[in-house]
Structure formats: C-alpha cells, structure tokens
C-alpha cells in the first residue's frame, strides 16, 4: 500500500485487530476511499476508522464477525438505490465481503453521493456555507445572511490551495480582496471600498 494511503497508527491498530484476510480487505477498501479523498482527515469517530473533510464526516468503516461495513448514512443509501442491490443494507450501513475489498467503482459512488449530500446540507441554520469538490477538497466557505453572501469568504482550487478571499456586506463585495497564484502566494489585491 502506498505510504500516502497508509492509515495512521491508531487506525492501523483497529484494522490490524482482525484476521489477516479481513484486515487486508478493510485496508484495501480504506485505501480506495483515501485515494478518492486526498484532503480527508483520517480519524476515529464513533469508535470506528473514519474520514472527515473540513470537519464533515464522510464515512466510517469497520469489520464484524461475518462481514465488513461502510457507514455513509441513510441518505447515501437512498441516493444510490439499485446500485447497491448486490449488498446487504441496514440503516445507514453497507455490508461487504469479509475477506474481499469493495470494488473501487462502488467506493467512488458512495463518496460521490456523500459529498453531494454534504454540499446539500448547506447553508446551515447559522448561515455557514461550505462547498466541496468531488475529491473532498474545500471549494468555498463563507456565511450567508438573508440569502446573500455576508462576511469573510474564501475560494480554493481543486488541489486545496487558496484561490481568492474577500468580504461581502449584504451580497456586495467590500474591503480588500486577494487573488492567489497556484502556490498560494498573493497575486493581486483589489479594494472594494469600506467594509
């Protein structure tokens, strides 16, 4: 397994606690998920190895006596519908073979559906808005107020580097706006008057 796909020690300890074939199936499936989400944080959530993007839980994974499971939530299962016909489904959980990794196409479909679901969950009641690229990197973040952009906003490239930042007041650009080059260095500064 490539080093960039290898889980941190605490996750390796969880996966390593299963029989060899099962641990291999879990680790291979995990690597597919991590490869699809290069910006994800690998962590433990709900006592399971999990992936988060900018604080948002994408999925968790764990092995059991007779199967392995991916936990993307009920919204993903509903969105994928017939695509999961070959799997045993429980509330928010997709079971897969105990000793064989899940197919890459299924892992990618699960992640795509979950990112769509996360993007659709914004803006939050407090006005917070985030949008993610399909690879899990943050695309934009800011706040909405009465249906308009308000306060500090940032936009990012697909590789996670910052692209632009600035402020809005009731939907209008105000103050200093910065455009960044591909390395994240300031490229251009534009003034939009008082903030």
PyMOL commands that place a pseudoatom at each C-alpha (Angstrom):
pseudoatom trace, name=CA, resn=UNK, resi=1, chain=A, elem=C, hetatm=0, pos=[0.000, 0.000, 0.000]
pseudoatom trace, name=CA, resn=UNK, resi=2, chain=A, elem=C, hetatm=0, pos=[1.471, 3.435, -0.943]
pseudoatom trace, name=CA, resn=UNK, resi=3, chain=A, elem=C, hetatm=0, pos=[2.625, 5.473, 2.066]
pseudoatom trace, name=CA, resn=UNK, resi=4, chain=A, elem=C, hetatm=0, pos=[0.149, 8.300, 1.404]
pseudoatom trace, name=CA, resn=UNK, resi=5, chain=A, elem=C, hetatm=0, pos=[-2.726, 5.791, 1.653]
pseudoatom trace, name=CA, resn=UNK, resi=6, chain=A, elem=C, hetatm=0, pos=[-1.483, 4.090, 4.812]
pseudoatom trace, name=CA, resn=UNK, resi=7, chain=A, elem=C, hetatm=0, pos=[-3.717, 4.880, 7.793]
pseudoatom trace, name=CA, resn=UNK, resi=8, chain=A, elem=C, hetatm=0, pos=[-2.300, 6.495, 10.943]
pseudoatom trace, name=CA, resn=UNK, resi=9, chain=A, elem=C, hetatm=0, pos=[-1.192, 4.154, 13.740]
pseudoatom trace, name=CA, resn=UNK, resi=10, chain=A, elem=C, hetatm=0, pos=[-4.472, 4.279, 15.676]
pseudoatom trace, name=CA, resn=UNK, resi=11, chain=A, elem=C, hetatm=0, pos=[-6.455, 3.238, 12.592]
pseudoatom trace, name=CA, resn=UNK, resi=12, chain=A, elem=C, hetatm=0, pos=[-3.900, 0.576, 11.662]
pseudoatom trace, name=CA, resn=UNK, resi=13, chain=A, elem=C, hetatm=0, pos=[-4.308, -0.855, 15.153]
pseudoatom trace, name=CA, resn=UNK, resi=14, chain=A, elem=C, hetatm=0, pos=[-8.082, -1.161, 14.630]
pseudoatom trace, name=CA, resn=UNK, resi=15, chain=A, elem=C, hetatm=0, pos=[-7.771, -2.807, 11.204]
pseudoatom trace, name=CA, resn=UNK, resi=16, chain=A, elem=C, hetatm=0, pos=[-4.878, -4.981, 12.378]
pseudoatom trace, name=CA, resn=UNK, resi=17, chain=A, elem=C, hetatm=0, pos=[-7.061, -6.483, 15.080]
pseudoatom trace, name=CA, resn=UNK, resi=18, chain=A, elem=C, hetatm=0, pos=[-8.958, -8.560, 12.507]
pseudoatom trace, name=CA, resn=UNK, resi=19, chain=A, elem=C, hetatm=0, pos=[-7.898, -11.858, 10.893]
pseudoatom trace, name=CA, resn=UNK, resi=20, chain=A, elem=C, hetatm=0, pos=[-5.351, -11.372, 8.110]
pseudoatom trace, name=CA, resn=UNK, resi=21, chain=A, elem=C, hetatm=0, pos=[-7.697, -11.696, 5.102]
pseudoatom trace, name=CA, resn=UNK, resi=22, chain=A, elem=C, hetatm=0, pos=[-10.320, -9.487, 6.703]
pseudoatom trace, name=CA, resn=UNK, resi=23, chain=A, elem=C, hetatm=0, pos=[-7.739, -6.871, 7.697]
pseudoatom trace, name=CA, resn=UNK, resi=24, chain=A, elem=C, hetatm=0, pos=[-6.443, -6.874, 4.105]
pseudoatom trace, name=CA, resn=UNK, resi=25, chain=A, elem=C, hetatm=0, pos=[-9.991, -6.369, 2.731]
pseudoatom trace, name=CA, resn=UNK, resi=26, chain=A, elem=C, hetatm=0, pos=[-10.573, -3.480, 5.141]
pseudoatom trace, name=CA, resn=UNK, resi=27, chain=A, elem=C, hetatm=0, pos=[-7.215, -1.836, 4.415]
pseudoatom trace, name=CA, resn=UNK, resi=28, chain=A, elem=C, hetatm=0, pos=[-7.634, -2.130, 0.634]
pseudoatom trace, name=CA, resn=UNK, resi=29, chain=A, elem=C, hetatm=0, pos=[-11.125, -0.649, 0.790]
pseudoatom trace, name=CA, resn=UNK, resi=30, chain=A, elem=C, hetatm=0, pos=[-9.859, 2.088, 3.104]
pseudoatom trace, name=CA, resn=UNK, resi=31, chain=A, elem=C, hetatm=0, pos=[-7.038, 2.908, 0.665]
pseudoatom trace, name=CA, resn=UNK, resi=32, chain=A, elem=C, hetatm=0, pos=[-9.594, 3.285, -2.161]
pseudoatom trace, name=CA, resn=UNK, resi=33, chain=A, elem=C, hetatm=0, pos=[-11.565, 5.758, -0.047]
pseudoatom trace, name=CA, resn=UNK, resi=34, chain=A, elem=C, hetatm=0, pos=[-8.468, 7.742, 0.975]
pseudoatom trace, name=CA, resn=UNK, resi=35, chain=A, elem=C, hetatm=0, pos=[-7.280, 7.839, -2.652]
pseudoatom trace, name=CA, resn=UNK, resi=36, chain=A, elem=C, hetatm=0, pos=[-10.652, 9.328, -3.658]
pseudoatom trace, name=CA, resn=UNK, resi=37, chain=A, elem=C, hetatm=0, pos=[-10.423, 11.963, -0.892]
pseudoatom trace, name=CA, resn=UNK, resi=38, chain=A, elem=C, hetatm=0, pos=[-6.822, 13.252, -0.812]
pseudoatom trace, name=CA, resn=UNK, resi=39, chain=A, elem=C, hetatm=0, pos=[-7.753, 16.113, 1.506]
pseudoatom trace, name=CA, resn=UNK, resi=40, chain=A, elem=C, hetatm=0, pos=[-9.554, 13.984, 4.076]
pseudoatom trace, name=CA, resn=UNK, resi=41, chain=A, elem=C, hetatm=0, pos=[-8.548, 13.644, 7.701]
pseudoatom trace, name=CA, resn=UNK, resi=42, chain=A, elem=C, hetatm=0, pos=[-8.175, 10.011, 8.787]
pseudoatom trace, name=CA, resn=UNK, resi=43, chain=A, elem=C, hetatm=0, pos=[-9.506, 9.747, 12.322]
pseudoatom trace, name=CA, resn=UNK, resi=44, chain=A, elem=C, hetatm=0, pos=[-11.546, 7.718, 14.803]
pseudoatom trace, name=CA, resn=UNK, resi=45, chain=A, elem=C, hetatm=0, pos=[-15.226, 8.730, 15.079]
pseudoatom trace, name=CA, resn=UNK, resi=46, chain=A, elem=C, hetatm=0, pos=[-17.943, 6.715, 16.807]
pseudoatom trace, name=CA, resn=UNK, resi=47, chain=A, elem=C, hetatm=0, pos=[-15.123, 4.276, 17.735]
pseudoatom trace, name=CA, resn=UNK, resi=48, chain=A, elem=C, hetatm=0, pos=[-14.500, 3.486, 14.049]
pseudoatom trace, name=CA, resn=UNK, resi=49, chain=A, elem=C, hetatm=0, pos=[-11.896, 4.489, 11.452]
pseudoatom trace, name=CA, resn=UNK, resi=50, chain=A, elem=C, hetatm=0, pos=[-13.453, 7.483, 9.708]
pseudoatom trace, name=CA, resn=UNK, resi=51, chain=A, elem=C, hetatm=0, pos=[-12.805, 10.118, 7.061]
pseudoatom trace, name=CA, resn=UNK, resi=52, chain=A, elem=C, hetatm=0, pos=[-13.652, 13.799, 7.549]
pseudoatom trace, name=CA, resn=UNK, resi=53, chain=A, elem=C, hetatm=0, pos=[-13.390, 16.703, 5.125]
pseudoatom trace, name=CA, resn=UNK, resi=54, chain=A, elem=C, hetatm=0, pos=[-13.066, 20.105, 6.807]
pseudoatom trace, name=CA, resn=UNK, resi=55, chain=A, elem=C, hetatm=0, pos=[-14.798, 18.702, 9.880]
pseudoatom trace, name=CA, resn=UNK, resi=56, chain=A, elem=C, hetatm=0, pos=[-17.630, 16.972, 7.971]
pseudoatom trace, name=CA, resn=UNK, resi=57, chain=A, elem=C, hetatm=0, pos=[-17.882, 13.186, 8.450]
pseudoatom trace, name=CA, resn=UNK, resi=58, chain=A, elem=C, hetatm=0, pos=[-17.857, 11.394, 5.074]
pseudoatom trace, name=CA, resn=UNK, resi=59, chain=A, elem=C, hetatm=0, pos=[-17.859, 7.769, 6.165]
pseudoatom trace, name=CA, resn=UNK, resi=60, chain=A, elem=C, hetatm=0, pos=[-16.707, 5.251, 8.739]
pseudoatom trace, name=CA, resn=UNK, resi=61, chain=A, elem=C, hetatm=0, pos=[-15.624, 1.628, 8.263]
pseudoatom trace, name=CA, resn=UNK, resi=62, chain=A, elem=C, hetatm=0, pos=[-15.324, -1.411, 10.496]
pseudoatom trace, name=CA, resn=UNK, resi=63, chain=A, elem=C, hetatm=0, pos=[-15.170, -5.182, 10.391]
pseudoatom trace, name=CA, resn=UNK, resi=64, chain=A, elem=C, hetatm=0, pos=[-17.514, -7.616, 12.097]
pseudoatom trace, name=CA, resn=UNK, resi=65, chain=A, elem=C, hetatm=0, pos=[-17.563, -11.365, 12.583]
pseudoatom trace, name=CA, resn=UNK, resi=66, chain=A, elem=C, hetatm=0, pos=[-19.144, -12.280, 9.245]
pseudoatom trace, name=CA, resn=UNK, resi=67, chain=A, elem=C, hetatm=0, pos=[-18.735, -9.129, 7.140]
pseudoatom trace, name=CA, resn=UNK, resi=68, chain=A, elem=C, hetatm=0, pos=[-17.227, -5.659, 6.836]
pseudoatom trace, name=CA, resn=UNK, resi=69, chain=A, elem=C, hetatm=0, pos=[-19.266, -2.468, 6.808]
pseudoatom trace, name=CA, resn=UNK, resi=70, chain=A, elem=C, hetatm=0, pos=[-19.078, 1.044, 5.404]
pseudoatom trace, name=CA, resn=UNK, resi=71, chain=A, elem=C, hetatm=0, pos=[-21.167, 3.631, 7.251]
pseudoatom trace, name=CA, resn=UNK, resi=72, chain=A, elem=C, hetatm=0, pos=[-22.028, 6.524, 4.882]
pseudoatom trace, name=CA, resn=UNK, resi=73, chain=A, elem=C, hetatm=0, pos=[-25.502, 7.197, 6.340]
pseudoatom trace, name=CA, resn=UNK, resi=74, chain=A, elem=C, hetatm=0, pos=[-29.050, 6.545, 5.142]
pseudoatom trace, name=CA, resn=UNK, resi=75, chain=A, elem=C, hetatm=0, pos=[-29.104, 9.464, 2.670]
pseudoatom trace, name=CA, resn=UNK, resi=76, chain=A, elem=C, hetatm=0, pos=[-26.307, 7.897, 0.609]
pseudoatom trace, name=CA, resn=UNK, resi=77, chain=A, elem=C, hetatm=0, pos=[-28.015, 4.506, 0.622]
pseudoatom trace, name=CA, resn=UNK, resi=78, chain=A, elem=C, hetatm=0, pos=[-31.241, 6.096, -0.585]
pseudoatom trace, name=CA, resn=UNK, resi=79, chain=A, elem=C, hetatm=0, pos=[-29.411, 8.115, -3.266]
pseudoatom trace, name=CA, resn=UNK, resi=80, chain=A, elem=C, hetatm=0, pos=[-27.589, 5.052, -4.647]
pseudoatom trace, name=CA, resn=UNK, resi=81, chain=A, elem=C, hetatm=0, pos=[-30.681, 2.815, -4.573]
pseudoatom trace, name=CA, resn=UNK, resi=82, chain=A, elem=C, hetatm=0, pos=[-30.363, -0.029, -7.095]
pseudoatom trace, name=CA, resn=UNK, resi=83, chain=A, elem=C, hetatm=0, pos=[-26.590, 0.453, -7.392]
pseudoatom trace, name=CA, resn=UNK, resi=84, chain=A, elem=C, hetatm=0, pos=[-26.384, -1.273, -4.012]
pseudoatom trace, name=CA, resn=UNK, resi=85, chain=A, elem=C, hetatm=0, pos=[-28.667, -4.181, -4.954]
pseudoatom trace, name=CA, resn=UNK, resi=86, chain=A, elem=C, hetatm=0, pos=[-25.826, -6.714, -4.514]
pseudoatom trace, name=CA, resn=UNK, resi=87, chain=A, elem=C, hetatm=0, pos=[-25.125, -5.611, -0.925]
pseudoatom trace, name=CA, resn=UNK, resi=88, chain=A, elem=C, hetatm=0, pos=[-26.804, -6.226, 2.399]
pseudoatom trace, name=CA, resn=UNK, resi=89, chain=A, elem=C, hetatm=0, pos=[-28.052, -2.880, 3.649]
pseudoatom trace, name=CA, resn=UNK, resi=90, chain=A, elem=C, hetatm=0, pos=[-29.027, -1.854, 7.160]
pseudoatom trace, name=CA, resn=UNK, resi=91, chain=A, elem=C, hetatm=0, pos=[-29.921, 1.634, 8.372]
pseudoatom trace, name=CA, resn=UNK, resi=92, chain=A, elem=C, hetatm=0, pos=[-27.042, 3.791, 7.158]
pseudoatom trace, name=CA, resn=UNK, resi=93, chain=A, elem=C, hetatm=0, pos=[-24.725, 0.802, 6.600]
pseudoatom trace, name=CA, resn=UNK, resi=94, chain=A, elem=C, hetatm=0, pos=[-23.475, -1.140, 3.578]
pseudoatom trace, name=CA, resn=UNK, resi=95, chain=A, elem=C, hetatm=0, pos=[-22.071, -4.614, 4.291]
pseudoatom trace, name=CA, resn=UNK, resi=96, chain=A, elem=C, hetatm=0, pos=[-19.365, -6.043, 2.038]
pseudoatom trace, name=CA, resn=UNK, resi=97, chain=A, elem=C, hetatm=0, pos=[-17.461, -9.316, 1.840]
pseudoatom trace, name=CA, resn=UNK, resi=98, chain=A, elem=C, hetatm=0, pos=[-15.459, -10.133, 4.958]
pseudoatom trace, name=CA, resn=UNK, resi=99, chain=A, elem=C, hetatm=0, pos=[-12.347, -11.198, 3.035]
pseudoatom trace, name=CA, resn=UNK, resi=100, chain=A, elem=C, hetatm=0, pos=[-12.525, -9.161, -0.199]
pseudoatom trace, name=CA, resn=UNK, resi=101, chain=A, elem=C, hetatm=0, pos=[-12.213, -5.405, -0.688]
pseudoatom trace, name=CA, resn=UNK, resi=102, chain=A, elem=C, hetatm=0, pos=[-15.156, -3.443, -2.008]
pseudoatom trace, name=CA, resn=UNK, resi=103, chain=A, elem=C, hetatm=0, pos=[-14.900, -2.597, -5.724]
pseudoatom trace, name=CA, resn=UNK, resi=104, chain=A, elem=C, hetatm=0, pos=[-13.352, 0.791, -6.496]
pseudoatom trace, name=CA, resn=UNK, resi=105, chain=A, elem=C, hetatm=0, pos=[-16.409, 1.864, -8.519]
pseudoatom trace, name=CA, resn=UNK, resi=106, chain=A, elem=C, hetatm=0, pos=[-18.686, 1.277, -5.521]
pseudoatom trace, name=CA, resn=UNK, resi=107, chain=A, elem=C, hetatm=0, pos=[-16.384, 3.144, -3.126]
pseudoatom trace, name=CA, resn=UNK, resi=108, chain=A, elem=C, hetatm=0, pos=[-16.266, 6.097, -5.554]
pseudoatom trace, name=CA, resn=UNK, resi=109, chain=A, elem=C, hetatm=0, pos=[-20.056, 6.097, -5.945]
pseudoatom trace, name=CA, resn=UNK, resi=110, chain=A, elem=C, hetatm=0, pos=[-20.523, 6.091, -2.154]
pseudoatom trace, name=CA, resn=UNK, resi=111, chain=A, elem=C, hetatm=0, pos=[-18.112, 9.003, -1.723]
pseudoatom trace, name=CA, resn=UNK, resi=112, chain=A, elem=C, hetatm=0, pos=[-19.662, 10.994, -4.592]
pseudoatom trace, name=CA, resn=UNK, resi=113, chain=A, elem=C, hetatm=0, pos=[-23.143, 10.560, -3.120]
pseudoatom trace, name=CA, resn=UNK, resi=114, chain=A, elem=C, hetatm=0, pos=[-21.933, 11.534, 0.343]
pseudoatom trace, name=CA, resn=UNK, resi=115, chain=A, elem=C, hetatm=0, pos=[-20.202, 14.701, -0.910]
pseudoatom trace, name=CA, resn=UNK, resi=116, chain=A, elem=C, hetatm=0, pos=[-23.383, 15.639, -2.786]
pseudoatom trace, name=CA, resn=UNK, resi=117, chain=A, elem=C, hetatm=0, pos=[-25.298, 15.110, 0.460]
pseudoatom trace, name=CA, resn=UNK, resi=118, chain=A, elem=C, hetatm=0, pos=[-22.821, 17.221, 2.465]
pseudoatom trace, name=CA, resn=UNK, resi=119, chain=A, elem=C, hetatm=0, pos=[-22.945, 20.036, -0.117]
pseudoatom trace, name=CA, resn=UNK, resi=120, chain=A, elem=C, hetatm=0, pos=[-26.749, 19.898, 0.006]
pseudoatom trace, name=CA, resn=UNK, resi=121, chain=A, elem=C, hetatm=0, pos=[-26.730, 20.319, 3.793]
pseudoatom trace, name=CA, resn=UNK, resi=122, chain=A, elem=C, hetatm=0, pos=[-25.571, 23.948, 3.472]
pseudoatom trace, name=CA, resn=UNK, resi=123, chain=A, elem=C, hetatm=0, pos=[-26.213, 26.680, 4.318]
pseudoatom trace, name=CA, resn=UNK, resi=124, chain=A, elem=C, hetatm=0, pos=[-26.614, 25.717, 7.961]
pseudoatom trace, name=CA, resn=UNK, resi=125, chain=A, elem=C, hetatm=0, pos=[-29.061, 27.496, 10.283]
pseudoatom trace, name=CA, resn=UNK, resi=126, chain=A, elem=C, hetatm=0, pos=[-26.228, 29.789, 11.474]
pseudoatom trace, name=CA, resn=UNK, resi=127, chain=A, elem=C, hetatm=0, pos=[-25.576, 30.868, 7.851]
pseudoatom trace, name=CA, resn=UNK, resi=128, chain=A, elem=C, hetatm=0, pos=[-22.367, 28.829, 7.457]
pseudoatom trace, name=CA, resn=UNK, resi=129, chain=A, elem=C, hetatm=0, pos=[-21.864, 27.639, 3.885]
pseudoatom trace, name=CA, resn=UNK, resi=130, chain=A, elem=C, hetatm=0, pos=[-19.274, 25.209, 2.570]
pseudoatom trace, name=CA, resn=UNK, resi=131, chain=A, elem=C, hetatm=0, pos=[-18.969, 23.599, -0.828]
pseudoatom trace, name=CA, resn=UNK, resi=132, chain=A, elem=C, hetatm=0, pos=[-16.648, 20.688, -1.590]
pseudoatom trace, name=CA, resn=UNK, resi=133, chain=A, elem=C, hetatm=0, pos=[-15.104, 19.380, -4.788]
pseudoatom trace, name=CA, resn=UNK, resi=134, chain=A, elem=C, hetatm=0, pos=[-15.761, 15.732, -5.641]
pseudoatom trace, name=CA, resn=UNK, resi=135, chain=A, elem=C, hetatm=0, pos=[-12.276, 14.861, -4.316]
pseudoatom trace, name=CA, resn=UNK, resi=136, chain=A, elem=C, hetatm=0, pos=[-13.153, 16.237, -0.876]
pseudoatom trace, name=CA, resn=UNK, resi=137, chain=A, elem=C, hetatm=0, pos=[-11.141, 19.447, -1.016]
pseudoatom trace, name=CA, resn=UNK, resi=138, chain=A, elem=C, hetatm=0, pos=[-12.989, 22.550, 0.094]
pseudoatom trace, name=CA, resn=UNK, resi=139, chain=A, elem=C, hetatm=0, pos=[-14.143, 24.679, -2.865]
pseudoatom trace, name=CA, resn=UNK, resi=140, chain=A, elem=C, hetatm=0, pos=[-15.649, 27.658, -1.000]
pseudoatom trace, name=CA, resn=UNK, resi=141, chain=A, elem=C, hetatm=0, pos=[-16.565, 28.696, 2.525]
pseudoatom trace, name=CA, resn=UNK, resi=142, chain=A, elem=C, hetatm=0, pos=[-18.319, 31.694, 3.992]
pseudoatom trace, name=CA, resn=UNK, resi=143, chain=A, elem=C, hetatm=0, pos=[-21.578, 32.858, 5.533]
pseudoatom trace, name=CA, resn=UNK, resi=144, chain=A, elem=C, hetatm=0, pos=[-24.997, 33.706, 4.203]
pseudoatom trace, name=CA, resn=UNK, resi=145, chain=A, elem=C, hetatm=0, pos=[-27.307, 36.298, 5.712]
pseudoatom trace, name=CA, resn=UNK, resi=146, chain=A, elem=C, hetatm=0, pos=[-30.872, 36.700, 4.460]
pseudoatom trace, name=CA, resn=UNK, resi=147, chain=A, elem=C, hetatm=0, pos=[-29.956, 34.675, 1.367]
pseudoatom trace, name=CA, resn=UNK, resi=148, chain=A, elem=C, hetatm=0, pos=[-26.926, 36.808, 0.479]
pseudoatom trace, name=CA, resn=UNK, resi=149, chain=A, elem=C, hetatm=0, pos=[-23.187, 36.361, 0.937]
pseudoatom trace, name=CA, resn=UNK, resi=150, chain=A, elem=C, hetatm=0, pos=[-22.059, 38.199, 4.050]
pseudoatom trace, name=CA, resn=UNK, resi=151, chain=A, elem=C, hetatm=0, pos=[-18.778, 38.423, 5.927]
pseudoatom trace, name=CA, resn=UNK, resi=152, chain=A, elem=C, hetatm=0, pos=[-15.490, 36.687, 5.089]
pseudoatom trace, name=CA, resn=UNK, resi=153, chain=A, elem=C, hetatm=0, pos=[-15.376, 34.221, 2.173]
pseudoatom trace, name=CA, resn=UNK, resi=154, chain=A, elem=C, hetatm=0, pos=[-12.627, 32.037, 0.709]
pseudoatom trace, name=CA, resn=UNK, resi=155, chain=A, elem=C, hetatm=0, pos=[-12.407, 30.019, -2.517]
pseudoatom trace, name=CA, resn=UNK, resi=156, chain=A, elem=C, hetatm=0, pos=[-9.949, 27.191, -3.167]
pseudoatom trace, name=CA, resn=UNK, resi=157, chain=A, elem=C, hetatm=0, pos=[-8.552, 25.241, -6.101]
pseudoatom trace, name=CA, resn=UNK, resi=158, chain=A, elem=C, hetatm=0, pos=[-9.234, 21.542, -6.608]
pseudoatom trace, name=CA, resn=UNK, resi=159, chain=A, elem=C, hetatm=0, pos=[-5.840, 20.725, -5.028]
pseudoatom trace, name=CA, resn=UNK, resi=160, chain=A, elem=C, hetatm=0, pos=[-6.725, 22.575, -1.815]
pseudoatom trace, name=CA, resn=UNK, resi=161, chain=A, elem=C, hetatm=0, pos=[-4.665, 25.747, -2.410]
pseudoatom trace, name=CA, resn=UNK, resi=162, chain=A, elem=C, hetatm=0, pos=[-6.383, 29.053, -1.760]
pseudoatom trace, name=CA, resn=UNK, resi=163, chain=A, elem=C, hetatm=0, pos=[-7.580, 30.918, -4.855]
pseudoatom trace, name=CA, resn=UNK, resi=164, chain=A, elem=C, hetatm=0, pos=[-9.364, 34.044, -3.596]
pseudoatom trace, name=CA, resn=UNK, resi=165, chain=A, elem=C, hetatm=0, pos=[-10.504, 35.690, -0.375]
pseudoatom trace, name=CA, resn=UNK, resi=166, chain=A, elem=C, hetatm=0, pos=[-12.609, 38.697, 0.465]
pseudoatom trace, name=CA, resn=UNK, resi=167, chain=A, elem=C, hetatm=0, pos=[-15.604, 40.057, 2.335]
pseudoatom trace, name=CA, resn=UNK, resi=168, chain=A, elem=C, hetatm=0, pos=[-19.220, 40.735, 1.473]
pseudoatom trace, name=CA, resn=UNK, resi=169, chain=A, elem=C, hetatm=0, pos=[-21.713, 43.046, 3.097]
pseudoatom trace, name=CA, resn=UNK, resi=170, chain=A, elem=C, hetatm=0, pos=[-25.290, 42.128, 2.229]
pseudoatom trace, name=CA, resn=UNK, resi=171, chain=A, elem=C, hetatm=0, pos=[-24.190, 40.496, -1.032]
pseudoatom trace, name=CA, resn=UNK, resi=172, chain=A, elem=C, hetatm=0, pos=[-21.816, 43.282, -2.135]
pseudoatom trace, name=CA, resn=UNK, resi=173, chain=A, elem=C, hetatm=0, pos=[-18.033, 42.943, -2.286]
pseudoatom trace, name=CA, resn=UNK, resi=174, chain=A, elem=C, hetatm=0, pos=[-16.342, 45.206, 0.271]
pseudoatom trace, name=CA, resn=UNK, resi=175, chain=A, elem=C, hetatm=0, pos=[-12.864, 45.819, 1.624]
pseudoatom trace, name=CA, resn=UNK, resi=176, chain=A, elem=C, hetatm=0, pos=[-9.690, 44.126, 0.449]
pseudoatom trace, name=CA, resn=UNK, resi=177, chain=A, elem=C, hetatm=0, pos=[-9.949, 41.138, -1.906]
pseudoatom trace, name=CA, resn=UNK, resi=178, chain=A, elem=C, hetatm=0, pos=[-6.920, 38.965, -2.606]
pseudoatom trace, name=CA, resn=UNK, resi=179, chain=A, elem=C, hetatm=0, pos=[-6.352, 36.658, -5.563]
pseudoatom trace, name=CA, resn=UNK, resi=180, chain=A, elem=C, hetatm=0, pos=[-3.665, 33.993, -5.039]
pseudoatom trace, name=CA, resn=UNK, resi=181, chain=A, elem=C, hetatm=0, pos=[-1.468, 32.193, -7.542]
pseudoatom trace, name=CA, resn=UNK, resi=182, chain=A, elem=C, hetatm=0, pos=[-1.287, 28.389, -7.769]
pseudoatom trace, name=CA, resn=UNK, resi=183, chain=A, elem=C, hetatm=0, pos=[1.262, 28.265, -4.928]
pseudoatom trace, name=CA, resn=UNK, resi=184, chain=A, elem=C, hetatm=0, pos=[-0.959, 30.260, -2.567]
pseudoatom trace, name=CA, resn=UNK, resi=185, chain=A, elem=C, hetatm=0, pos=[1.086, 33.469, -2.844]
pseudoatom trace, name=CA, resn=UNK, resi=186, chain=A, elem=C, hetatm=0, pos=[-0.676, 36.821, -3.249]
pseudoatom trace, name=CA, resn=UNK, resi=187, chain=A, elem=C, hetatm=0, pos=[-1.079, 37.595, -6.956]
pseudoatom trace, name=CA, resn=UNK, resi=188, chain=A, elem=C, hetatm=0, pos=[-3.470, 40.539, -6.971]
pseudoatom trace, name=CA, resn=UNK, resi=189, chain=A, elem=C, hetatm=0, pos=[-5.089, 42.844, -4.387]
pseudoatom trace, name=CA, resn=UNK, resi=190, chain=A, elem=C, hetatm=0, pos=[-8.313, 44.693, -5.167]
pseudoatom trace, name=CA, resn=UNK, resi=191, chain=A, elem=C, hetatm=0, pos=[-10.025, 47.296, -2.973]
pseudoatom trace, name=CA, resn=UNK, resi=192, chain=A, elem=C, hetatm=0, pos=[-13.823, 47.494, -2.919]
pseudoatom trace, name=CA, resn=UNK, resi=193, chain=A, elem=C, hetatm=0, pos=[-14.230, 50.413, -0.516]
pseudoatom trace, name=CA, resn=UNK, resi=194, chain=A, elem=C, hetatm=0, pos=[-15.279, 50.390, 3.105]
pseudoatom trace, name=CA, resn=UNK, resi=195, chain=A, elem=C, hetatm=0, pos=[-16.170, 47.184, 4.862]
for i in range(1, 195): cmd.bond("trace and resi %d" % i, "trace and resi %d" % (i + 1))
show_as sticks, trace
zoom trace
